[in-house]
Amino acid sequence: MDHVMQAASGAHFSGLRPESFHSAKSAPQLVEHNAPKQPFLIGVSGGSASGKTTVCDKIIQQLHDHRVVLVNQDSFYRGLTDEEEKCAHEFNFDHPDAFDTEQLLECIFKLKSGQSVHVPIYDFKKHRPRSDSFRQVNASDVIILEGILVLHDQRVRELMNMKIFVDADADVRLARRINRDTVERGRTLQSVLEQYGKFVKPAFDDFILPSKKFADVIIPRGGENHVAIDLIVQHIRTKLGQHNLCKIYQNVNVIQSTFQIRGMHTLIRDRQINKHDFVFYSDRLIRLVVEHGLGYLPFTEKQVITPTGSVYAGVEFCKKLCGVSIVRSGESMENALRACCKGIRIGKILIHRGGDDGKQVTFICRIGIHPYFPLAFRNQLIYEKLPKDISQRHVLLLDPVLATGNSAKQAIQLLLEKDVPESKIIFLNLISAPEGIHRVCKHFPSVKIVTSEIDIALSDEFRVIPGMGEFGDRYFGTDDFSLPIQDD
């Protein structure tokens, strides 16, 4: 699980790059991570006639409600020299040196930064780019870069959000190539076989096949693998939804998704997982969210003397913190917070929800670490016991699921009544529904939200879809609770 996931479709998912680390510059300051979201770049590689084009076409068809552009590596063949032109039939067009990779990089850089580009149109008869024409490609939500060697160059790979290798049996690829080149390109069978043996197969063995190890997703059977393509499209849609909300609300922060994180989400969302595994993988995800959330706190510069007598210029953590969990699901996040922040004060907010509309009817608060005692429910009744200097603290609000946003809204409003500035509240959760994000961000634009995934929507019963059910019941192993509380 920690290294490779394999879907039932036969598509292989391998680990992506590790999450980036953030550093503080000057003190005191709030570390910002609100850089504009870039387009989602997908690299699709594989041998000649492996089915790359079919895979790209099906991804584009399923993403019909998003702006998607396809860039072919073939457009970036370099022009042949006069000497090479004389014996073009002997030129190896499957070799990395046949491409103008610098021009390709420049094009992708511009697209990733939101600029339109002019993609060259290669004249395969004259073996050089056309000087009088080009294809304009505009900035889009998704960029698909397709070609036999798009995973060969490290500089190109590092720009990709997802790397796909389309795998097909060598005999199948040869049969497809023969059919394509003889029927569509008017070539003879003998010429196709000669080119395949002299250039195509050696280039596949030397350059294309070795790049397979860099792929995040390996699709056997190419475009025929509908399940694998559906999984890829689902992942892209999730990322696009997160990107759109992050563009609307600069205070929404989603931790960088990797297939490790997706794998843990797959486990805890599985209704058949046992309690022990649910708690184990939930704790791992919660720790990642907490660590990421702490990165938004201010740091001050500090110098220390190391055991070697040297001076180390580092930073000092923010000390004025207070964790506040929304009972009871939020209590599942307390251990991770305590593990990261030694001696942190933990407060609790208990919100009773009634009715089928997801609206709170009673609001009760209790801060402290003592056992609970019976409380009489009244509309907006608040039992207060807060640190006297709560207004001077940065508050980490804890709740694993942000659904309607009602509970979060009530909890944040209480903190504001105690003079805690919006900018000092960081709301940490595992999954969020778009409706909850809209509600919290519209009412509290300065409150930061840190989550690991944004789900599709809420159901008619105000449940997050696909969601993970009643998190508190699953985490604490209870089917019911003495108080009628629903996760939010």
N, C-alpha and C positions, 0 to 999 in steps of 0.2 A: 504493500500500500504506500510506503514511503518513497518508492522509486518509480513504479510503473503501474498504470491502471489499464485494463483492457476491457472494452465494452463487449457486450454480447454480439455486436455486429461484426466483430473482428477488427475494429479500429483500435489502434494502440495509442495511448496517451502517455507521454513521458513528461517528467518534471520540467517546468519553465525556470527562468532565471530567478534567483532568490530575491526577496524584497530588498529594496534600497534602504540605506541608512541615511539619517538626516543629522546634520550638525548645526550647532548654534554659532553665531558670528559675534554679535556684540551683546552686552548685558545692560539692563535686562531687556528682553525682547520676546515676542511671541513668534514661534517658528511657523512660517507660512508654507502651505502645501497646495495652494489654490491655483496652480498654473493651468491655463486653458487645456481642455482635453483635446487630444489629437485624433485624427481619423484612425480607424482600426485597420491595420495593414496585415494582409494575409499573403504568405508566400506559398505557391503551389508548384511543387517540383515532381519529377518522375521521368522515367525513360521515354523515348520517342514512342508515340502511339500507345501510351499506358492508360490513357483516359483522362488526362489533365483537363482538356477543354470541356469534356462532358461534366466533370466535377464542378468546374468553374461556372458553367452555364446553369447547373441545377442550384448552386448556391445563390447565384444572382436571381434566378426565378423565385426562389423562396423568400428572398429579401426584397421583394417587389415594392414594399412600402418604405424603403430606405434608399438613399442615394448611393449607388454602388458603381464603381468604375473598374474596368479591366485593363491592365497594362501588360502587354506581351513582351517578353524578353527579346523575341525575334525582331522587334522594332529597333533594337539597339545593336544589330550587327554593324561592325565597322566596315567602312568602304575598303575594297581591295586595292592594293597598289597596282600600278601598271604591270609590274612583273607577275604579281599573283593573278591578275586578270587573264593573262595569257594562258594560264593552266588552271582555270577556275574549277574544272572537273576534278582536280587533284587537291583542292583546298579542303581542309577539315573544318566544316561549319559546326561540328559538335565539340570543338575544343574551346576552353575558356578564353583563349587569346582571340577568338573570332568575334568577341563582343566588346563594345565600348562601355566598359563597366563604369568608368568615370562619369560618362553622360547619364547612364542609368541612375547612379547615385544622386546626381544633381537633380534629376527629375523627381525622384522619390522624396528627397529632402524638401523640395518646394511643395509637393502635394501634402506631405505630413504637416507642413507649416500653414496649410490653408490656401496656398497660391495655385492659380491655374498654370498649366504647362503646355508646351507644344511638343508632342511626341512625334519623333520622325517616322516617316513611312519608308520602309526599305524596299528598294527595287531589286527583286531577286533575279531579274534578267540582266541588269547592268551591274549587279553586285555592289550597290552603294545606295546610301539614303537619297531620296529624291530632294533636289534642291528647291523645287518650286511648290512643294506641298507638305503638309503636316496634319496631324490630328490634334485638336485642342481637347485637353482633358481638364475638367473643372474640379475644384475641391469637393470631396464627398465624405459621407459617413464611413464608407468601407472602400478600401483600395485592395484589389486582388492583383498580385504580381505573379504571372504565370510563365514558366519556362523550364527547360531541362536543367539549367544550372543556376537557378535563383538561390539555391541553398549552398552553393559552392563558396562564394566569397563571404568572409566573416563580416565585412563592413555592411553588406546588404542584409545579412541575417539579423544583425543587431538592431535593425530598424523595424523588424517584424514583430507584431503582437501574437501571431500564430503562424507556425510553420507546418505545412502539410506535404507529405510524400505519397504520391499515388503509385501503388505497387501493382504490378501485373506480371504474369508469367512471361518469360522470354519468348516462348513459341507464340503466345497470344499476341505479343507486341509485334513480332515479325509478320504474322499473318495480317494484322491490321495495317501495317506499313505497306505491305505488298498490295493489298486491296486499295489503299488510299492513293499510292503513287501511280499505280497502273491505270486506275479508273479516273481519278480526279486530275492527275498531273501528266497523263499520257506517256509515262515512262515504260520502258520494257522491263520484263521480269528479270532479265540478266543484269541490267544496270542497277536495279534496286538491290539485288543480292550482292553485287560487287561492292556497292557503297556501304551496305550494312556490314559486310565482313571486314572492310578496310577501315571504316571510320566510326560507324554508329556503335557497333558492339564494343570495340576497344575504349571508346570515349565513355560508354556507360560503365564499364568495369573500372576505369581509371578515375573518373571524376563524378559521375552521377550517383552511382551506388554508394560510394563512401560518404556522400552528403546525407544519406538516409539517416545516419545516426544523429543528425542535428534536428530532425523533425519532432514536433510535439505530437502530431497525429499522423499515423500511417494508415492509409485506406487501401486494403486489398480489394481487388475486383473493380476498382475505379468507380465510374459513374453508376455501375449496377448495385453498388452498396448503398442502398437508400437509407438504411438505419444509421450508418456512419455519417452521411451527409446531414440527416435530420439532427443528429447530436451536435454537429458543428454549427449548424444554423441556430439551434437553441442557445448555444453558448454565445454566439455573436449577438443575438437579440438581447440577451441578458446584459452584455457589455454595452450595447448601444443605449439601452434603457438607463443604465447607470450614468453613462456619459451625458445623456440629454438632461437628466436631473441635476447633475453636477454643473452643467453649463447654466442652468436656470438659477440654481442656488449655489453661490460660491462657498457657503458655509457647510455644504454636504461633502463628506469625504469618505470614499470607499477604498478600503485597503487593497493594494495591488493583488489582483486575482492570479493564482497559479493553479495548476492542476492538482497540486497538493491540497490547496484550500478547497477546490471543487470536490476533491475526493472525500475530504472530511465532511463537507456539506452533504454529499451523497449518502454517507453513512448515517449521520444524525437525522436526516430527513426520511430514512427508510423506516417504515412502520414496524418492521420485523426485527429491528436491532434490539439486543438485550440492554437492560438498564446500565450494566457495567460499562459496556462499550459506548453507549450514548453519553454517559457522564464523562468518560475518558476523552472522547473526541470533542465534546462540547467544551471541556476545560481547555483543550489545546487551542480551539478557535477563540475562546474568550480571552485567553492570555495574549493572543496576537492582537485582538481589538484593543485591549487595555494598553499594551505596549505602544501601539500606534497612536492611541488617544493621548498618551503622556507626551508624545512628541510635539503636541500643540501647546504645551505649557511653557512659560518663560523660563529661561535659564540665565544664570549669571556666571561670568568668567571667574575661574579660580585656579590658582597655581599651587602645586604641591611638590614636595621633595620626594623623589623616588628612593628606594633602598640603595640605588647606586650613587646617590648624592646629586642626581641631576634634577633639573626643574622641568616639570611637566605642566604645560598650559592646558587646562581642561575647563570643565563647566561644573556648576553646582546646581542640583535640582531645586525646583520650587518647593519650599517647605510648607507654605500655607495652603494645605489641601484638605478637602473633606469629600469622602465618598458618600453618596446617598442612593440607596437601592429602593426601587419601587417594589414593595412586598407583593407576592413572594418570589416571583421568578427572578427579580433583580438580585435576590440574595445569592443566587447561583454564581454571580460574578464577583462576590466579595473576596473569596479566597485568592483569586488571581490579582485583585487590586492590592490586597495585603502583601502578597508575595513580591509585588513590584514596588510598593511604597511602605517601607517599614514603619509601623506604629501609626498608620493613617487612621483618622477618626471616621467611623462608619455611621451614617445616619440612615433612617428608614422612613419611608412614606407608604402608608396603607390607604389604598383607594378602593372603595366598594362600588361596584358597577351593578346596575339593575336594568331590567327591561331588555328588549330584543334589538334596540337601536344602537347599542354600544355606547350610550351616553352615561356618564357618571351621575349618580343621584346622591352619593354621600362621599365626603372627602375628609379623611381622618389622617392625622400625621402624628408620628411618635418618633423621636430621635433618641437613640441610646442603644445599649447593648444588653439591657436587662430583659428577662422573660416577659412575654406579652401578658396583659391582663384584659378581662372582658371590657369591651367598649360599647357604648350605646351609639347606634347609628343615627345621625341626624344630617339633614341637608347642610353641606358646607361646614360641618362641625370640625374644628381643628384643635388637636391637642398638641401643644408646642413645647418642645424642649430642645432648643438649638444652642450651639456655641454662641457666646456673646459676640464673638468677632466673626460670625458667619459671613458678614458682608465683605470682609477682607480676605476671604478664602476663595480659591478656585474650586469649584464644585464639579465632581465627576458623577453624573447622574447615570444610574445603572438599570437597564431593563433589556433582556435579550431580544425581545420582539417589539418592533414599532408597527402597530397595525393602524387603527383609526387615528391615533395621535391624541385621543382624549385624555388618557391618563398622563401622558407626557406633558400635555398642555397644562393640566391642573398642577402637576408637580412643579413645573417651571414657574408657574404663576405664584405658587407659595414661596419659592426662593426669591422671586423678585419683590414680594411683599416684605421680605426680610432684608431688603436692600442689597441683595447679591446682583451685581451687574450681569446683564445678558452675556457680555463678552467673556465672563469668567465661568460660564457653564458649558460643559462638554457632555453631550449625551452619547453614551456608548451602548451599542446593541449589536446583535449578531445579524439579524435580517430586518429589513424595513420594507414596508409597502409604500408605493408612490403616494397614496392618499395620506398616510401618516406624515410623510416628509413634507407634502404641500401644507398640511395644517400647521405643523410645528414651525416651518420656515416662514410662512406668511405672518404668523403672530409674533415670532421671535427671530428676526433675521440675523441677529448677532450670536445666537446660540449655535455652537458647532455640533454637527451630528457626525459620528464616526461609526461606520457599519462595515460588515464584511461582504454583504450582498444585498442588492435591491431586488425584491421579487416582482412578479408581474402585476398583481392587483389584489383587491379584497373581494371575497365572495359575497353573495347576498346575505350570508350569515355573519358578515364582518370578520371572516377568517382570512389570514394571509394565504395567497395561492402562488406557488405550490406549498409554501410554508413548511411548518414542522409540527403542527398540532399544539396542544397545551404544553408549553415548555416546562412549566413548573411541575405538573403531574409526572411528566416523563423523567425529569431530572431528579426529583425527590422520591419517585417511586410510589406515588399516591394516585388513586383514581378519583378522589374527591378531597375537598378541603372543608374544614369546619365553617369557613367564611365563604360566601358566594363571590369569589374573585375570578375574573378572567384575565388572561394575559393580554397585554396591549403593547 
